[in-house]
Amino acid sequence: MRAYWQLTIAQLRIFARNKQVLFFTLLFPIILMLALGTFAGKGDNLSLTVGVIDSDQTEASKDLVELFYKHEGLKTKKYQKVKSGKQAVKNGDIQLLVDIPKGYEANVKNGKQTFSLPVYYNEKNLATSELGLTVVNGIIDQYSKDLVDYKPLVTVEKVGIEAMNIRYVDFLVPGIVAMMIMSNNMNGVAGQISAWRERGILRRMQGTRLKASTFIAAQITARLLLNGTQAMLVVLIAHFVFSIEVAGSWLALIFFIVLGTLAFMSLGFIIAGIAKNPESAGPIAGFITFPMLFLGGVFFPISNMPDIIQPIVKILPIAHLSSALRETMNLGTPFLQLGTETLVLGCWLVGGFVLASYVFKWE
């Protein structure tokens, strides 16, 4: 037990002395989180911008234009010519262009036939255009009913349901934490153990009465303390910068951080065992971690991926770690309902260390 604690403290001192590595392993995920969270994740509302051309310049046309300006869900821009308005639609500056032609007021006052307003939209962005057309149709429809004092026989009662408002940054932060755990443990363990083997440190340890289990246990404890602290720092920074709240249990969150650290550490020991030197350990770790960044649901939902790769995605440890952290942080899912994530990460942990015990070499 004494050797175990001495090795643990020694490893923590090694981390503390290498302040540059500590700084950048923590700084990179924080910068990535702040950049993506600031530029893509703080907003949760879809912005619709409508252009309006009032060629009639009458009281009736001005009343209609005013309705667009008053609508809270729209941002309205005025254009003088149809050509410039169409170009704005093509450029994506506006989603729709409503043209109120000359003779509008005269036709409305006449009231003998329906008057159609041209509405231009982008055919290549149908999702946003359809939503915008629905809003514009609603404005025009209500305006038409007010003109003729129409009172419908059947009305709709709006009943709001309070739902959970999850922003992209809420989705992003657990993925960043999972990415940091994966990178620090796979790359860090593989690189350090390979370097120690090449420098003969492991060979000298083998010559003592030190057991391999004691050495590995000390490595695990030191990295758990380091990576757990870094992960919690990222969560706290996200809380103060983006108002991220942990909806579930903090104990469950800490549990999955520990379980994920152990699972990826086991993979790091495997890479350290098969790598011939520190120079090859990095590329091997990168070859494994790089695809998992995109297949593990770190930056976008797994459900959006093609069906053909879904079976592969569902067995990746990063996918289940990201899922468990999101379920805990965003949805407050109880720990007992995350059995699948716990089981898969546990299997990677046990299987990884079993395989690592066969491929691990002291020299």
Residue, then its C-alpha position, 0 to 999 in steps of 0.5 A: m500500500r505504501a508503494y501505491w501511494q508513493l507512486t500516486i504522489a510521484q505521478l501527480r508531481i510529474f503532472a504538476r511539474n509539466k505545467q505546459v501540458l497541463f495548461f494546454t490539455l485544459l485550455f484546448p477543450i475550454i477554447l473549443m467550448l467557448a468558441l462553438g458555444t459563443f458562435a453557434g450555441k447561445g441562441d435557440n430561436l430561428s430568425l426569419t427575415v422578410g423583405v417588403i416592397d410597397s409599390d402602392q404607397t397608400e394607407a391600405s398598403k402601409d397598414l399591411v406593411e405595419l403588420f409585418y413590423k409588429h409581428e414578433g417572430l419576423k424581422t422586416k426589411k424594406y426594399q425599393k425595387v423587386k430586383s434588389g429584393k430578389q437578389a437579397v433572397k438569393n444571397g440569403d439575406i432574407q428568407l421571403l420577399v412580399d411585393i405589394p404592387k400598385g393598385y392594391e388599395a383600389n382592389v381591396k376597396n372594390g372587394k369584388q375579387t381576390f387580390s394575390l400578393p406575390v411572395y418570393y422565396n428560396e427554393k433551395n432552403l425549403a424548410t425555412s421558406e415553408l416556415g416563413l410562408t406559414v407565418v406570412n399566410g397567417i398575417i395575410d389571412q388575419y388581415s383579410k378577415d379583419l377587412v370583412d369583419y369575418k368571425p369564424l364559427v370554430t376557433v383554436e384555443k392555444v394551450g402551451i406546454e412547458a417543455m425543456n429548452i435545450r440549446y446547442v451549447d447545452f448539447l455541446v458541453p457534455g460532448i466536450v467533457a467526453m472528448m477531453i476525457m477520451s483525449n487525455n487518457m488515450n493519448g496521455v497514457a499511451g505517450q507517457i508509458s511508451a516514453w518510460r519504456e523507451r527510457g528504461i524506467l519501466r525496466r528498472m521498476q520491474g527489477t524491484r519488488l513492485k507489482a504491475s498491479t500496484f503500478i497500474a493502480a497508482q497510474i489510475t488513481a493519479r489520472l482519475l484525480l487529474n482528469g476528474t478535476q479538469a472535467m469538473l473545471v470545464v463544467l463549472i466554466a460552462h456554468f458561469v459563462f453559458s449558465i449551464e445547469v446540471a439537471g441531474s445528480w452530481l454524484a451520477l455526473i462524477f460517476f460517469i466521469v470516473l467510469g469514462t476515465l477508466a474505460f479510455m485509460s484501459l484503451g491507452f494502456i493497450i496502445a502503449g502495449i502495442a506501440k514500439n516507441p513514443e513516436s508511434a503511440g501518438p499516431i496510433a492514438g490519433f487514428i482511433t480518437f479522430p473518427m470517434l470525435f465525429l462518430g461519438g456524438v460529440f458535436f452533433p446528435i448520433s440520430n442524425m447519422p446514416d443508418i448504415i453506421q448506426p450499429i458501429v456508433k452504438i458500440l463506441p465508448i465515446a457515444h455512450l459517455s456523451s449520452a450518459l453525460r447529456e442525460t445527466m446534465n441536460l435531462g436529469t435522467p436518474f442513474l438507474q435509467l442509464g443502465t445501457e450506458t453503464l454496461v457498455l462503458g463497463c464492458w470497455l473498461v473490463g475488456g480493455f484492461v484484460l487485453a492490456s494485461y496481455v499486450f503490456k510490456w515492461e521493456 
